[in-house]
Amino acid sequence: MLYLEFLFLLLMLYAGSRYGGIGLGVVSGLGLVIEVFIFRMPPTSPPITVMLIIMAVVTCASVLEAAGGLKYMLQVAEGILRRNPKRVTLLGPLVTYTMTLMLGTGHAVYSIMPIIGDVALKNGIRPERPMASASVASQLAITGSPISAAVVYYLAQLSDIQTDIHLLTILMVTIPSTLLGTILLSLYSMRRGKDLNDDPEYQSRLQDPMWRDKILSTTATSLNEKLPSSARNAVGLFLLAIATIVVVAMWPELRTIGEGKPISMSVIIQMMMLAFGGIILLATKTQVQKVPEGVVFKSGMVAAIAIFGIAWMSDTYFQYAMPSFKSGITEMVHEYPWTFALALFTVSVVVNSQAATARMMLPVGIAMGLPPYLLIALMPATYGYFFIPNYPSDIATVNFDVTGTTKIGKYYFNHSFMVPGLIGVVSACCIGYLIATVVV
């Protein structure tokens, strides 16, 4: 019966993924009701902490966007790419990686992707090379961001079972591992595919008047817009917020009130993000009406609702089934640690969210007694949703490439993101394992 109930769980996740976003959350809510009232599973607590972290971070980043901070970051990034156009295949992924590292979300890449494609095209470089890699890098960086929901959830759970694990402990593993993974997938991409002169899709589009006009007239740029000094100040304040969080995480005494236990980092991040959102709003005199209109706010709040349903439904099942599964699964994972990475990856393919994957699977890993160093090392495996090319950033990247070189293949799985994604995730997990055995 447990296996049938697990198949039902996968079926509900698949059905929700067909709608994506809020649809994934509410379809999972339907699955939760069936689990509780038909399969008679005791409901667990909803993932309130993860949702509040997402809401706090998204709110601060949305204020930053409304203040012009994202446009300022975009201009800085474009300036780097335009000054080094021949290195766009290496620099493009590093730019999107850095943006995600700072913002805690990969949804900010939509603005930079047309610029990466424009720089590549104007320099005779196959746009697929930097664009597909940049899309992958923007998601791979999430497990290295100190303000991402996935990282904070790992911190909250693992610090309870090993008190010497701090935010810096996790970042010392995930940042170098995902950064090196990004560099490796970028190096692979430098020679992938045919050059534009030999690419049949590109050459056929040049013969089509409509496509030819789009290709020859592409002038995607953010440098023409003059931004107020408040945009730069907003970025500085946002970086100060991240620095403050890292400092408070490094010295627990800063968050110890009276004689009590230090305030948890999940609470600290919520407080700091909300506070600095207010500081940015006041210091830059941003119109508050603009805040919910931006891309970051809309995508972030949709993600919170999706995680609400996914994590609650999945946690209810795993808490119910774990006593029966624990012995067999534990033995297999201890014998072959990579199987837990495979489990993380598989779940991520279905749910399209690293935070939701962490919320579903980390308690399973802890319940099986897996060591914290292994759980941290395998964090990059929570990014598996490039495998099926239906994630918004991947779809947007395909649409932004006017040359047609970034594509979803004839057989669906032979798409532009598959090999860079596999290189990035596998190498990050392997490198993370080597680092974690020393650091954690």
Helices and strands as residue ranges (DSSP letters): H 2-17, H 22-37, H 48-66, H 69-83, G 85-87, H 88-103, G 107-110, H 113-122, H 128-140, G 141-144, H 149-161, H 167-189, G 196-198, H 200-207, H 209-216, H 229-250, G 252-255, H 265-284, G 288-293, H 295-335, H 338-351, H 354-367, H 372-377, G 379-382, H 392-400, H 418-439
